[in-house]
Amino acid sequence: MLSVFDIFKIGIGPSSSHTVGPMRIARRFLEEAKAAGVLDRAARVRVDLHGSLALTGVGHGTDKASVLGLLGFEPDRTDPDKAEKAFETARAQKRLALHGGPEIDFDPKADMELLGNVVPTVHPNEMRLTLYAGNGADIFSQVYYSVGGGFIASEKQLAAPAQDDLIAVAREGRHQFASATELLAIAREKNLSIHEIILENEDDHRPRAETEAMLDGVWFAMRDCIERGLATRGELPGGLKVKRRAPSLYAKLQEAPLANEREQLFDWLNVYAMAVNEENAAGGRVVTAPTNGAAGIIPSVLKHYCCVDGENLAQIRVFLLTAAGIGMLYKQRASISGAEMGCQGEVGVACSMAAGGLAAVWGARPEQVEHAAEIGMEHNLGLTCDPVGGLVQIPCIERNAIGAVKAVNAARLALRASDEHKVSLDQVIETMRQTGIDMSRKYKETSEGGLAVNVVEC
Ligand code: SF4
């Protein structure tokens, strides 16, 4: 059963599938090696990155994340500055203190290979790790997948998922549902809103007060990320020479906070979304929402609409719970991985979640929330992933700004509509899934097509 805190996880940028996932995989690999009783004999470790993890791995920081995972770093507890130092030290000294194990020689050039020509069959984000003993014998080897949003799975888990796992969003909780239709049926039958259903399912995990504190913690991490992004100037790393734009736009907006309100709505949404995604591109601390690449949309809409006269934590909780319920449907019925679905699975899903969350805050009935989420995805269908230079910068940063504006519009359209709507959320999720399957591999986080090949790097 998925939890709200599987959808919203604190991590570091720039990518949940290419940074957070590989870091978790490397750490998990060593823990499994320790459990198997072989870690102490390790004298060498080898990391092979395949498919999308290799093709956009350098720009997405996959190489660094893998090393950090081997050192024992965890995405939700990592201080980006400390991580950078640890990575640089390991690289300079060519030594690695394996998490829970011995210190060994490690040369990233020789011990890590990015094999973009290997096209994985199970999932496009494949990672093989191998431990060798001092005599060169292979003592432990595993294949894992980073399946989007920081979620990871072993080869075994992905190769033979139980049929139920594919579709069950909540099969163990108090309220069990596997589709938006079933979620709405529960809401009608029990006279509950979507956020109440999701919250009651969380009650099965921990006391209510703890869940509320954790939800507030998610918001505080989002808010801190916005604030850092608004205050940090300069150029983003990676060689594209992209300048951070959020601080100067924010300064302009503060000079005349209420001027030209008609247009300025977009400016505020834009500046908050870009602040988060510029932080993400710089490897800062962000909340996956539901991925890092799309991490700016939900915080932007929350900040603009739920922090009008100070932070309204009650509204923020309603928003996050509703958005998470929608995100769970995408995660279980399709995918939130750009490497599988293109950007529709990242920015499209975040837009859909934000639209539903905002509609709920505005007092929408569950059917209207479902409609808002449906509109939020319908107009992102087919959105490709083609990051220039393999970096999560162009088009990603602006795309979050556009996604935030689109989410607000989706919520408004749903609230103004009559009860009848032709396309259901379940239908649009299935359409996204089929479109993702049909989409050329060039447009699924490989940087082999689209903007990535038409924009010259300089
Ligand atoms: S284009 Fe979209 S899916 Fe691809 S890296 Fe950027 S935000 Fe993520």
Boltz pocket constraint, residues with backbone or C-beta under 6 A from the ligand:
constraints:
  - pocket:
      binder: B
      contacts: [[A, 293], [A, 294], [A, 338], [A, 342], [A, 343], [A, 344], [A, 346], [A, 347], [A, 384], [A, 385], [A, 386], [A, 387], [A, 391], [A, 392], [A, 393], [A, 395], [A, 396], [A, 399], [A, 445]]
      max_distance: 6.0
